[in-house]
Amino acid sequence: MEDFRNAVMAVCIVSAGVCMIESAVAGTKLKNQMKFLLNLTIITVLTASFTKGGISFEMPELPHFDSSEYNISQELYAEEMRQQTAENISRVLAEQITAEGIKCGKIETEVNISEDNSIFISRVTISADNFGRAEEIIKSSLGDGTEVINGDS
């Protein structure tokens, strides 16, 4: 590992020198020739490092991957996504109902998200002073297949 560290250090030092020399000859006719010579210098340093004694690479020991931890995090993500979607839909529905002049207390939306990330809204529970009109607004927004339940009863 010490050989590898020395090789990297040599390449860094030579690269810094190359940058300084290239800056000095940037506007001259010798620019291309100097770039060629400096690239040869870097190649020489690299080959000398590898041929000097052979650099051995040691791969670090990787921890065992537990797929159950991955499944748990996927489940947590899916549940959080379902909750956020339900809250967002409830908020939008509350805004639509309030915009129609209906006092809306509480809206709970039951959302299911399938494996292909399709969202299915199965049920909405609402507390409103005009449940019939609120139900019409919800069904016009989400479709007639959505079950709307009166939360006041």
Salt bridges, closest charged atoms under 4 A:
GLU2 OE2 - ARG5 NH2 2.94
GLU79 OE2 - ARG82 NH2 2.69
GLU95 OE2 - ARG91 NH1 3.90
GLU100 OE1 - ARG133 NH2 3.21
GLU108 OE2 - LYS106 NZ 2.85
GLU110 OE1 - ARG123 NH1 3.89
GLU135 OE2 - LYS139 NZ 3.80
GLU136 OE1 - ARG133 NH1 3.16
GLU147 OE1 - ARG123 NE 3.45
